[in-house]
Amino acid sequence: MKEIRRLKITATRRRLMRYQQPMLRAFCPVCAREVETLSATQAAEVLEVAAPQLDQFIAEGLVHAMATVSGSLRICQISLYQ
């Protein structure tokens, strides 16, 4: 004889999970050491600014950026929190 069970699930909080690219380590020439890096999109989210504002920070030297072989930018995580 099969038993039927009813289960009630109540959510107490909801958390939005976005896909996170893995942090890559690279040598930052400004910091002169190996650091964890973020993509430009992730860095803009951390700083809560738009992409043009992030580009301005890079141009002013406030944020350290490194170009990858594929041409994308990687942002030094240490420079984001200074």
C-alpha positions as CSV (number, residue, x, y, z in Angstrom):
1,M,0.0,0.0,0.0
2,K,1.4,3.4,-1.0
3,E,1.6,6.1,1.5
4,I,0.9,9.7,0.5
5,R,2.6,12.4,2.5
6,R,2.0,16.1,2.3
7,L,4.9,18.5,2.9
8,K,4.5,22.2,3.4
9,I,7.6,24.4,2.8
10,T,7.6,27.9,4.0
11,A,10.3,30.3,2.8
12,T,11.5,32.8,5.5
13,R,13.8,34.7,3.2
14,R,14.7,34.8,-0.5
15,R,18.2,35.4,-1.8
16,L,19.0,36.3,-5.4
17,M,22.0,34.3,-6.6
18,R,23.8,35.5,-9.7
19,Y,26.4,33.6,-11.7
20,Q,29.8,34.6,-10.4
21,Q,32.8,34.2,-12.6
22,P,35.6,32.6,-10.7
23,M,38.2,35.1,-9.3
24,L,41.4,34.9,-11.3
25,R,44.8,35.7,-9.9
26,A,47.1,37.9,-11.9
27,F,50.2,40.1,-11.3
28,C,49.2,43.8,-10.7
29,P,52.0,46.0,-12.0
30,V,50.9,48.9,-9.7
31,C,50.6,46.8,-6.5
32,A,53.7,44.8,-7.6
33,R,52.2,41.5,-6.4
34,E,49.9,38.8,-7.4
35,V,46.3,39.7,-6.6
36,E,42.8,38.4,-7.2
37,T,41.1,40.2,-10.1
38,L,37.5,40.9,-11.1
39,S,35.9,41.5,-14.5
40,A,35.0,45.1,-15.3
41,T,31.3,44.2,-14.8
42,Q,31.9,42.8,-11.3
43,A,34.1,45.7,-10.4
44,A,31.4,48.2,-11.4
45,E,28.9,46.3,-9.3
46,V,31.2,46.4,-6.3
47,L,31.8,50.1,-6.6
48,E,28.1,50.6,-7.5
49,V,28.9,52.7,-10.6
50,A,28.2,52.5,-14.3
51,A,30.8,51.3,-16.8
52,P,31.8,54.8,-18.0
53,Q,32.5,55.9,-14.4
54,L,34.7,52.8,-13.9
55,D,36.6,53.7,-17.1
56,Q,37.1,57.2,-15.6
57,F,38.5,55.7,-12.4
58,I,40.9,53.5,-14.5
59,A,42.0,56.5,-16.5
60,E,42.7,58.5,-13.3
61,G,44.7,55.7,-11.8
62,L,42.3,55.2,-8.9
63,V,41.6,51.6,-10.0
64,H,44.3,49.2,-11.4
65,A,43.4,47.4,-14.6
66,M,45.2,44.7,-16.6
67,A,44.4,43.7,-20.1
68,T,44.2,39.9,-20.8
69,V,45.3,38.1,-23.9
70,S,41.7,38.0,-25.1
71,G,41.5,41.8,-24.8
72,S,39.2,41.9,-21.7
73,L,40.0,44.0,-18.6
74,R,40.7,42.5,-15.2
75,I,40.5,44.8,-12.2
76,C,42.8,44.5,-9.2
77,Q,40.6,43.7,-6.2
78,I,42.9,45.5,-3.8
79,S,42.6,48.8,-5.6
80,L,38.8,48.6,-5.3
81,Y,38.9,48.8,-1.5
82,Q,41.6,51.5,-1.2
